[in-house]
Amino acid sequence: MKYALIGCGRISVNHIQAALNNNLEIVGLCDLIEARVKEKKEIFKEVVNVPFYSDYKEMIEREHPTLVAIATESGEHARIAKDCIRMGVNVIIEKPISLSLQDAREIINLSKEYKVKVCACHQNRFNKAIQKIRSAVEADKFGKIFNANANIRWNRGIDYYKQAPWRGTWEQDGGALMNQCIHNIDLLRWMMGGEVDEVFAYTDKLNHDYIDAEDLGIALVKFKNGSYGTIEGTTNIFPKNLEETLYIFGEKGTVKAGGSSVNKLEVWRFDGEDEESVIKENSEVHKNVYGLGHTPLYKDMIEAIENNREPYVSAEDGYRALELVLGIYESKKEHKPIKFPLPENIKTTDFKGLF
């Protein structure tokens, strides 16, 4: 299957490796800055002879990929995705799927109209620990789920933002919740049944005067099934990343996924189960917070295209994660609980000047 990558920045290494691991034929690498592509060619000998493009439309017209991945700055995701879909190409979109609900809905509708597959790149759903927890949710092992907690306690300093000036802006990104925390926010909503009733939140900018958006967010989520969730997300942890954890508490079970990015199963308490052995079998070690999920996500997307089914992480899933973050922002702005579903005209630029 022919594959091309649009955007060769920080996360592109994971996409290229996932494409290679799945034996995709890489036919093009696209970025506005050629030096980024050259850097990736130094890392991966397999792409040394892959053509460089600065225009993704030209790349698609010349190379005819079946699948593209979009890993540009967040504010460009929707525009590029819609163009690719209209050209008949299947798309993997790095998180967030877009910065407005209207754009996200258009992506979903266009994918149906042009009969292509769209995958939101929430790769942590494929972590062993997360898959084990999800299997317990689907088997109703928890009984009634009372509440869950998603905690993202990371560090991002000035060098990170200087590396790519679009980060932390309302036009092209959002803050800690939209960029760093949306993966765990996706997991929380997914595990808790997806349907949100309302959210009340505080966000603030405490330690990053040089960005527009938040570096701290704390939210209480009420789900329509009667359960509750809390979210704590921050990039202010001294002096480096501490943890990303997901807890679920039910009448018949208690679990915790932890590690740097919910990559380790740390608590597994169900009657009659050997906690120690389950933990050992469902934990992973990796070098960075991006984890090992891109490769299985790509595998699933390839199979979705070949078998004409929805990908495991769909565009609708991307919409839901985006909606919850935007709901948190709206609650901060209005200083009140926000009911769901949100109006589809909501977008990150609505919050310019919030701090």
C-alpha positions in Angstrom: 0.0 0.0 0.0 1.4 3.4 -1.0 1.8 5.9 1.9 2.9 9.5 2.3 3.5 11.7 5.2 2.5 15.4 5.5 4.5 17.2 8.2 8.0 16.1 9.3 8.4 17.6 12.7 8.8 16.2 16.2 6.2 13.3 15.9 7.0 12.3 12.4 9.6 9.8 13.5 6.9 7.7 15.1 4.8 7.8 11.9 7.7 6.8 9.6 8.6 4.0 11.9 5.0 2.8 12.1 4.8 2.9 8.3 8.0 0.9 8.0 6.9 -1.6 10.6 3.7 -2.3 8.6 5.6 -2.6 5.3 4.0 0.4 3.7 5.5 1.7 0.5 6.6 5.3 1.5 6.2 7.3 -1.7 6.5 10.9 -0.4 7.5 13.1 2.5 6.1 16.6 2.6 7.0 19.6 4.7 7.4 23.3 4.1 10.9 23.1 5.5 13.2 20.7 3.5 15.7 20.5 6.4 13.1 18.5 8.4 12.8 15.9 5.7 16.6 15.7 5.3 16.8 15.1 9.1 14.4 12.2 8.8 16.4 10.7 5.9 19.4 10.7 8.1 17.5 8.7 10.8 15.9 6.2 8.4 18.0 4.8 5.6 14.8 3.3 4.1 13.5 6.7 3.1 16.7 8.2 1.7 15.4 8.0 -1.9 11.8 9.0 -1.1 10.9 12.2 -2.9 10.5 15.5 -1.0 7.6 17.7 -1.6 6.6 21.1 -0.2 3.1 20.9 -1.7 1.0 18.0 -0.5 -1.5 18.3 -3.3 1.3 17.9 -5.8 2.6 14.9 -3.9 -0.8 13.2 -3.9 -1.3 13.9 -7.6 2.1 12.6 -8.6 2.5 9.7 -6.2 -1.2 8.5 -5.8 -0.9 7.2 -2.2 -3.7 5.2 -0.7 -3.0 6.4 2.8 -1.5 9.7 4.1 -0.8 10.8 7.6 -1.1 14.4 8.7 1.4 15.5 11.3 1.6 19.3 10.8 0.8 22.0 13.3 -2.7 21.3 14.8 -4.3 24.3 13.2 -3.7 23.0 9.7 -5.0 19.4 10.3 -8.6 20.1 9.2 -7.8 22.0 6.0 -5.3 19.4 4.8 -7.5 16.5 5.8 -10.4 17.9 3.9 -8.3 18.4 0.8 -6.9 14.8 1.0 -10.4 13.3 1.4 -11.6 15.2 -1.6 -8.7 13.7 -3.5 -9.9 10.2 -2.5 -7.1 9.5 0.0 -7.5 7.7 3.3 -6.2 9.8 6.2 -4.6 9.4 9.7 -4.8 12.7 11.5 -2.6 13.5 14.4 -4.4 14.7 17.5 -6.4 16.9 17.7 -8.4 16.1 14.7 -9.1 19.8 14.3 -9.4 22.9 16.4 -13.1 23.5 15.7 -16.1 21.1 16.0 -17.4 22.4 12.7 -14.2 21.3 10.9 -14.3 17.9 12.7 -17.9 17.3 11.6 -17.0 18.3 8.0 -14.2 15.8 8.0 -16.6 13.1 9.2 -19.2 14.0 6.6 -16.7 14.2 3.8 -15.2 10.8 4.6 -18.6 9.3 4.1 -19.3 11.2 0.9 -15.9 10.3 -0.7 -15.9 6.8 0.9 -12.5 7.0 2.5 -11.4 6.0 6.0 -10.3 8.6 8.6 -8.4 7.7 11.7 -7.8 10.0 14.7 -4.3 9.3 16.0 -5.0 8.5 19.6 -2.4 5.8 19.7 -2.5 5.2 23.5 -5.7 3.2 23.0 -3.4 0.5 21.8 -1.3 0.4 24.9 -1.4 -3.1 26.5 -2.5 -1.7 29.8 -5.3 0.3 28.1 -6.4 -2.6 26.0 -6.6 -4.8 29.2 -8.7 -2.1 31.0 -11.0 -1.7 27.9 -11.6 -5.5 27.8 -12.8 -5.3 31.4 -15.1 -2.4 30.6 -16.6 -4.2 27.6 -17.1 -7.4 29.7 -18.8 -5.4 32.4 -16.3 -6.7 35.0 -16.5 -3.4 37.0 -20.2 -3.6 37.5 -21.3 -0.1 38.0 -18.5 2.4 37.4 -18.6 5.1 39.9 -15.8 7.5 38.8 -12.5 7.8 37.0 -9.5 10.1 37.1 -7.2 11.2 34.3 -4.0 12.8 35.4 -1.3 14.3 33.1 1.6 15.7 35.0 4.2 16.7 32.6 6.8 19.4 32.0 7.2 21.7 28.9 9.7 24.5 29.0 10.6 27.5 26.8 12.8 25.4 24.5 9.8 23.3 23.5 7.8 26.3 22.5 10.7 28.0 20.7 11.2 24.9 18.7 7.8 25.5 17.0 6.2 28.9 17.6 2.7 27.7 16.7 2.6 25.8 20.0 0.5 27.3 22.7 -1.3 29.7 20.4 -5.1 29.7 20.1 -4.9 29.9 16.3 -2.8 26.8 15.8 -2.8 24.8 19.0 -4.4 25.5 22.3 -2.7 24.8 25.6 -1.7 21.8 27.8 -5.2 20.2 27.6 -5.4 20.3 23.8 -1.8 19.3 23.0 -0.4 17.2 25.8 -3.5 16.0 27.6 -6.0 15.1 24.9 -4.8 11.5 24.7 -5.8 10.8 28.3 -9.0 12.9 27.9 -9.9 10.6 25.0 -9.3 7.6 27.1 -11.4 8.9 30.0 -14.4 9.6 27.7 -14.0 6.3 25.9 -13.8 4.2 29.1 -16.8 6.0 30.7 -19.2 5.4 27.9 -18.6 8.4 25.8 -21.7 10.4 26.5 -21.0 13.6 28.6 -23.8 15.4 30.4 -21.9 18.4 31.5 -18.4 19.7 32.5 -17.2 22.3 35.0 -13.6 23.4 34.9 -10.9 25.8 35.8 -7.9 26.5 33.6 -5.1 28.9 34.1 -1.7 30.0 32.8 0.7 29.9 35.8 4.2 29.4 34.5 4.3 30.1 30.7 4.0 33.8 30.1 5.2 33.3 26.5 2.2 31.3 25.3 -1.5 32.3 24.8 -3.3 29.3 26.3 -3.4 27.3 29.5 -0.6 25.3 31.3 -3.1 23.9 33.9 -6.6 22.5 33.6 -8.8 20.9 36.3 -12.2 19.6 35.3 -15.1 17.6 36.7 -17.1 15.7 34.1 -20.6 14.3 34.7 -21.5 11.5 32.3 -25.0 10.7 31.2 -24.8 7.2 32.7 -24.5 8.8 36.2 -20.7 8.3 36.6 -18.1 11.0 37.1 -14.7 11.8 35.9 -12.0 14.2 36.9 -9.2 15.6 34.8 -5.9 17.2 36.0 -3.6 18.3 33.2 -0.5 20.4 33.5 2.9 21.1 31.9 4.2 22.8 35.1 5.8 19.7 36.8 9.3 20.4 38.0 11.8 19.4 36.7 10.6 16.9 34.1 7.6 14.7 33.2 6.3 12.8 36.2 3.3 10.6 35.1 0.2 10.1 33.0 -2.3 8.0 34.9 -5.8 6.7 34.5 -7.8 5.3 37.4 -11.2 3.6 37.2 -13.3 2.8 40.3 -16.3 0.4 40.0 -18.4 -1.7 42.4 -16.4 -4.8 41.5 -13.1 -3.6 40.3 -10.3 -1.0 40.8 -7.6 -0.3 38.2 -4.8 2.1 37.5 -2.7 2.6 34.3 0.4 4.6 35.0 3.9 5.2 33.9 5.0 8.2 31.8 2.0 7.7 29.4 -0.4 5.1 30.7 2.0 2.4 29.5 2.1 0.4 32.7 -0.7 -1.5 34.4 -0.1 -0.6 38.1 -3.3 -1.7 39.9 -5.7 -4.6 38.9 -8.1 -5.6 41.6 -10.9 -7.9 40.8 -12.0 -10.9 42.9 -10.3 -14.1 41.9 -7.6 -12.6 39.7 -3.9 -12.7 40.2 -3.0 -9.0 40.3 0.7 -9.5 40.0 0.6 -11.7 36.9 -1.9 -9.5 35.1 0.2 -6.4 35.8 3.4 -8.1 34.5 1.7 -9.2 31.3 0.1 -5.8 30.5 2.9 -3.3 31.0 5.3 -1.8 28.5 8.5 0.2 28.6 9.3 2.8 26.0 11.7 5.7 25.5 9.3 8.6 25.2 5.8 9.7 26.0 4.6 8.8 22.5 4.7 5.2 23.4 4.4 2.1 21.1 0.9 2.7 19.8 1.5 4.1 16.4 2.5 0.8 14.9 -0.7 -1.1 15.9 -2.8 2.0 15.0 -1.3 1.9 11.5 -1.9 -1.9 11.3 -5.6 -1.4 12.2 -6.0 1.5 9.7 -4.5 -0.6 6.9 -6.9 -3.5 7.7 -9.8 -1.0 7.9 -9.0 0.2 4.3 -8.5 -3.4 3.0 -11.7 -4.7 4.7 -13.9 -1.6 4.2 -14.6 -1.1 7.9 -14.3 1.7 10.3 -10.8 2.2 12.0 -10.6 1.3 15.7 -10.0 5.0 16.4 -12.5 6.8 14.2 -13.0 10.4 13.2 -16.0 10.4 15.5 -13.6 9.5 18.4 -11.4 12.4 17.5 -14.5 14.6 17.5 -15.5 13.5 21.0 -12.0 14.1 22.5 -11.9 17.6 20.9 -15.4 18.3 22.2 -14.5 17.6 25.8 -11.4 19.9 25.7 -13.5 22.7 24.1 -16.1 22.2 26.7 -13.5 22.6 29.4 -12.4 25.8 27.8 -15.9 27.1 27.5 -16.6 26.4 31.2 -13.5 28.4 32.2 -14.6 31.2 30.0 -18.2 31.3 31.2 -17.4 30.2 34.8 -20.3 27.7 34.9 -21.1 24.1 34.1 -21.4 23.5 30.3 -24.1 21.1 29.0 -23.3 18.7 26.1 -23.5 18.3 23.2 -21.7 21.6 22.4 -22.7 23.9 19.5 -20.6 23.0 16.5 -19.5 26.6 15.9 -17.2 26.4 19.0 -13.4 26.6 18.2 -10.1 27.4 20.0 -10.0 31.0 18.7 -13.1 31.8 20.7 -10.8 31.8 23.7 -8.3 34.4 22.6 -7.5 36.8 25.4 -8.8 34.4 28.1 -5.7 34.9 30.2 
